[in-house]
Amino acid sequence: MILEEKLKSEIRDVPDFPVPGIIFKDITPIMMNPVLSKEVLEELKQSVLDLGITKIAGIESRGFLFGYPLAMELGLPFVLIRKKGKLPYHKVSHAYALEYGQAEIEMHIDAVNETDTVLIHDDLLATGGSASAAGQLVNNCGAKVAGFSFLVELEFLGGREKLLPFTENILTLVRY
């Protein structure tokens, strides 16, 4: 069985979460399968080796689940991109629209600089709002976005289009 099929067999749909009308793609069953988790990590690693990445940034909170282990596997620093008010040091922030509301994310102002080429990782690409905001944060600090990686992409929401101004390197393991 190919990796996408394995992942689809584990990811569960949770209707009406976090709000009515949303079908949430729950990746937590993947965490219960260490063999599959290792396969995911290896696929992500092999897919980004040639991008010249100097840092990996993960978007809170599920972007930390594979983003940080990926950074460790590649021997790279890991940058936290968090919800507003969660980081203690000087920050740069960006507000954006969610598919079901508004949000603002932040990153420490010294996390990346003009010498960095950054991979931005999250669990899911939906409308592209949070990933695009993360790309803007990285660019605002002078760094280049090398690519984006996701476990899941909801293609019908068109989020990929919002990321193309940053890079064409957009990796997704599962598409719905």
Long-range contacts (C-beta under 8 A, 24 or more apart in sequence): 3-39, 3-40, 3-43, 3-173, 4-173, 4-174, 4-175, 6-36, 6-39, 7-36, 7-40, 7-151, 7-152, 7-173, 7-174, 8-174, 10-36, 11-152, 11-174, 18-100, 19-100, 19-101, 22-99, 22-100, 25-124, 25-152, 25-154, 25-176, 27-62, 27-65, 27-123, 27-124, 27-151, 27-152, 30-151, 31-65, 37-66, 40-66, 40-151, 40-173, 41-66, 41-69, 41-70, 41-73, 43-173, 44-70, 44-121, 44-149, 44-171, 44-173, 45-70, 45-73, 45-74, 47-149, 47-171, 48-74, 48-119, 48-146, 48-147, 48-149, 48-171, 49-74, 51-117, 51-119, 51-146, 51-147, 51-169, 52-117, 52-146, 53-117, 53-118, 53-119, 53-146, 53-147, 54-115, 54-116, 54-117, 54-118, 55-79, 55-111, 55-112, 55-116, 55-117, 55-118, 55-119, 55-143, 56-118, 56-119, 56-120, 56-121, 57-81, 57-107, 57-111, 57-112, 57-118, 57-119, 57-120, 57-121, 57-134, 57-138, 58-120, 58-121, 58-122, 59-105, 59-120, 59-121, 59-122, 59-130, 59-131, 59-134, 60-86, 60-105, 62-122, 62-123, 62-124, 63-120, 63-121, 63-122, 63-123, 65-123, 66-121, 66-123, 66-151, 67-121, 67-122, 70-119, 70-121, 70-149, 79-107, 79-108, 79-111, 79-112, 79-118, 80-107, 80-108, 80-111, 81-105, 81-106, 81-107, 81-120, 81-134, 81-137, 82-106, 82-107, 92-137, 92-140, 92-141, 93-137, 94-133, 94-134, 94-136, 94-137, 94-140, 95-133, 96-129, 96-130, 96-132, 96-133, 97-127, 97-129, 98-127, 98-129, 98-130, 99-126, 99-127, 99-129, 99-157, 103-129, 103-130, 103-133, 105-130, 105-133, 105-134, 105-137, 106-137, 107-134, 107-137, 107-138, 107-141, 109-141, 111-141, 112-138, 112-141, 112-142, 112-143, 113-141, 113-142, 113-143, 114-141, 114-142, 114-143, 115-143, 116-143, 116-144, 117-143, 117-144, 117-145, 117-146, 118-143, 118-144, 118-145, 118-146, 119-146, 119-147, 119-148, 119-149, 120-145, 120-147, 120-148, 120-149, 121-148, 121-149, 121-150, 122-148, 122-149, 122-150, 123-150, 123-151, 123-152, 124-150, 124-151, 124-152, 124-153, 124-154, 125-150, 125-152, 125-153, 125-154, 125-159, 125-160, 125-163, 125-170, 125-172, 126-154, 126-157, 126-159, 127-157, 127-158, 127-159, 127-162, 128-157, 128-158, 128-159, 128-160, 128-161, 128-162, 128-163, 129-159, 129-162, 131-159, 131-162, 131-163, 132-162, 132-163, 132-166, 135-163, 135-166, 139-166, 147-171, 152-176
